[in-house]
Amino acid sequence: MAMKMRQSLAQLEQEFLHETQQDRGRRESLRKQAVRRSRVRAVQRQRKRGSMRYWVLVLSMVLTALIVTAGMFESLYLLLS
């Protein structure tokens, strides 16, 4: 009986160690996935901000060109009249 008990305890210890190692592996893979998702979200946010900045720049350039053109024609009109 004592021999069986030792074997079952050894077997339980082995299973426990094996399960602990698997759990560590799962935790590590989950951590890596979280880091990967975080990086992807950061890249998406930066791309979105960059796109918005681009369109704000384009819009401000177009508005500036329109204002300058209108001002030039206004001053030309005043000079010629």
C-alpha positions as CSV (number, residue, x, y, z in Angstrom):
1,M,0.0,0.0,0.0
2,A,2.8,2.4,0.8
3,M,4.4,1.8,-2.6
4,K,1.1,2.6,-4.3
5,M,0.8,5.8,-2.2
6,R,4.3,6.9,-3.2
7,Q,3.6,6.3,-6.8
8,S,0.3,8.2,-6.8
9,L,1.9,11.1,-4.9
10,A,4.8,11.2,-7.4
11,Q,2.3,11.0,-10.2
12,L,0.3,13.8,-8.7
13,E,3.4,16.0,-8.3
14,Q,4.4,15.3,-12.0
15,E,0.9,16.2,-13.1
16,F,0.9,19.4,-11.0
17,L,4.3,20.4,-12.4
18,H,3.1,19.7,-15.9
19,E,-0.1,21.8,-15.4
20,T,1.9,24.6,-13.8
21,Q,4.2,24.8,-16.8
22,Q,1.2,24.8,-19.2
23,D,-0.4,27.6,-17.2
24,R,2.8,29.6,-17.4
25,G,2.9,29.1,-21.1
26,R,-0.7,30.2,-21.4
27,R,-0.1,33.3,-19.4
28,E,2.9,34.2,-21.4
29,S,1.1,33.7,-24.7
30,L,-1.9,35.8,-23.4
31,R,0.6,38.6,-22.4
32,K,2.2,38.5,-25.8
33,Q,-1.2,38.7,-27.5
34,A,-2.1,41.7,-25.3
35,V,1.1,43.5,-26.2
36,R,0.5,42.8,-29.9
37,R,-3.1,44.1,-29.7
38,S,-1.8,47.2,-27.9
39,R,0.7,47.9,-30.6
40,V,-1.8,47.4,-33.4
41,R,-4.2,49.8,-31.6
42,A,-1.4,52.4,-31.2
43,V,-0.5,52.2,-34.9
44,Q,-4.2,52.6,-35.8
45,R,-4.6,55.6,-33.6
46,Q,-1.5,57.2,-35.0
47,R,-2.6,56.5,-38.6
48,K,-6.0,58.0,-37.8
49,R,-4.4,61.2,-36.3
50,G,-2.0,61.5,-39.2
51,S,-4.9,61.3,-41.7
52,M,-6.9,63.9,-39.8
53,R,-3.9,66.2,-39.6
54,Y,-3.3,65.8,-43.4
55,W,-6.9,66.8,-44.2
56,V,-6.8,69.8,-41.8
57,L,-3.6,70.9,-43.5
58,V,-5.1,70.6,-47.0
59,L,-8.3,72.4,-45.9
60,S,-6.3,75.3,-44.3
61,M,-4.1,75.6,-47.5
62,V,-7.2,75.8,-49.7
63,L,-8.9,78.3,-47.4
64,T,-5.7,80.4,-47.3
65,A,-5.5,80.3,-51.1
66,L,-9.2,81.4,-51.4
67,I,-8.7,84.2,-48.9
68,V,-5.6,85.5,-50.6
69,T,-7.2,85.3,-54.0
70,A,-10.3,87.2,-52.8
71,G,-8.1,89.8,-51.1
72,M,-6.0,90.3,-54.3
73,F,-9.1,90.8,-56.5
74,E,-10.6,93.1,-53.9
75,S,-7.5,95.3,-53.8
76,L,-7.2,95.2,-57.6
77,Y,-10.8,96.3,-57.8
78,L,-10.1,99.2,-55.4
79,L,-7.0,100.3,-57.2
80,L,-8.6,100.3,-60.7
81,S,-11.8,102.1,-59.7
